[in-house]
Amino acid sequence: MENTQAVSLKQMPLVKTGGYIGGIWHQSGATFRVTDPATGDEIAEVSAMEANAATDAVRIAQDAFGPWAALLPQDRALVLKKWHAKIIENREELAWIMVAEQGKPISEARGEIDYAASFVEFYAEEAKRTNVEGITSHLVNAEVELWREPIGVVALITPWNFPSAMLTRKAAAALAAGCTIVAHPSAETPLSALALAQLADDAGVPAGVFNVLPGDAKTIVTPWCDDTRVRALSFTGSTEVGRLLYRQCANTVKRLVLELGGHAPFIVFEDADLDRAVSEAINAKFATSGQDCLGANRMFIARAIYDEFCERFTQAARQLTVGAGKDDPDIGPLMHDRLVQKQAEQVADAVSKGARLTLGGKVHSAGPLFFEPTVLVDVPSTAEIMRDETFGPVAALTPFDTEDEVIARANNTEYGLVAYVHTQDPKRIYRMSTSLEFGMVAINRTSVTGPPIPFGGVKQSGLGREGARHGLEEFTELKYVCRDWS
């Protein structure tokens, strides 16, 4: 389906506009519009599920939990493998759905579908590895074991910037553990999640095990926070909303997995491979049009190479193309006008405080939700962009003089998701890796994520981990069993 862009979404069998509950597609009286951020055109009208549907979904998931958890791990793994195969089989259609509702360039969308599928494949294998752990007993005539049991019904709340991968990263881990799911996708990008629900159905995921409810977040998620049958909640999104969910889940003492905001430093020392550092900096800043919690927000460049780096980076950014996702540019539209306004405000603030604008700085001629690739140099620490996540195609560069100085400046944030470092000195690599207060540290590269790694941050970038065996364990309870043999 390489020419799917020529096909209307209405002709795509995976485009669903209802809620998926108990293996049945449900329509509601209220609806909401899904629009193409590149054009502003409506692409679908989707049912806005009500609070009673959210509660019904929990009841249905609770009823389905016992039989699903009782399956042999290899049987759950087989269902996940079939889901993985369905995603790969429908890769092209899933990618074009994402382009239409999210605006992502088609090559990035295809990459995300591959990324999303990789989590399903990984957890299909990991499902068979939640082994009982034996412990040397500290008691006479006693045998000690640790079991991992599925926690129960889990609620998943996913964002608009990675509408497929963030769902599969959570859902595949929960399903592999033996949990059942109620999921709420972002109202801006519900179609990707609903398509994945249809493919899960096609793959034989039993009715009630995987439920997806589009609509207003407050209407759907609030009942889940208050419901004692929902034993865990996993959310990817802003730190502000994460704090709110933390408070709302307190009364029911849920397990929380929160993947929140980032404010990544990108640090380049004078001994770095400059060509590689510039190339990786472009990737770290402008991938997903800058709408990525892993995006490089603050670029600290050693003073000895600062001028040359700034010049090369600006020239590389100038070559980036901007346009609708169907045309496969480097940078697509931003998701909504609030983000466009934020880019403009951060640029104006930085310039007013002494930064120099070497590229861009305004809305692009492609349309109201497009923003030019923008480079700010000599950005002072007092600028808003040095304190708050940008989430757009605006890069902020500033020089530093000493290692201790840049460590202190990089750590001076409430966020702690990822940090990027470029240097050839092995001792410095060790010092930076241990001193930076971030959950992930990338050395001389940008691409570091994937199913085998525990993704997550420290401080106010979140709680828990996603991916790896740790991501599955987030959806399990640890049970201690002590048997007497006297």
Beta strands, then each sheet from edge to edge (+ up, - down):
strand 1: 19-21
strand 2: 24-26
strand 3: 31-35
strand 4: 42-47
strand 5: 133-135
strand 6: 142-150
strand 7: 153-158
strand 8: 180-185
strand 9: 210-212
strand 10: 230-236
strand 11: 255-259
strand 12: 264-268
strand 13: 296-302
strand 14: 356-359
strand 15: 374-377
strand 16: 394-400
strand 17: 418-422
strand 18: 440-443
strand 19: 462-463
strand 20: 476-484
sheet 1: 1+ 2-
sheet 2: 3+ 4-
sheet 3: 5+ 6- 20+
sheet 4: 9+ 8+ 7+ 10+ 11+ 19-
sheet 5: 14+ 15- 16- 13- 12- 17- 18-
end
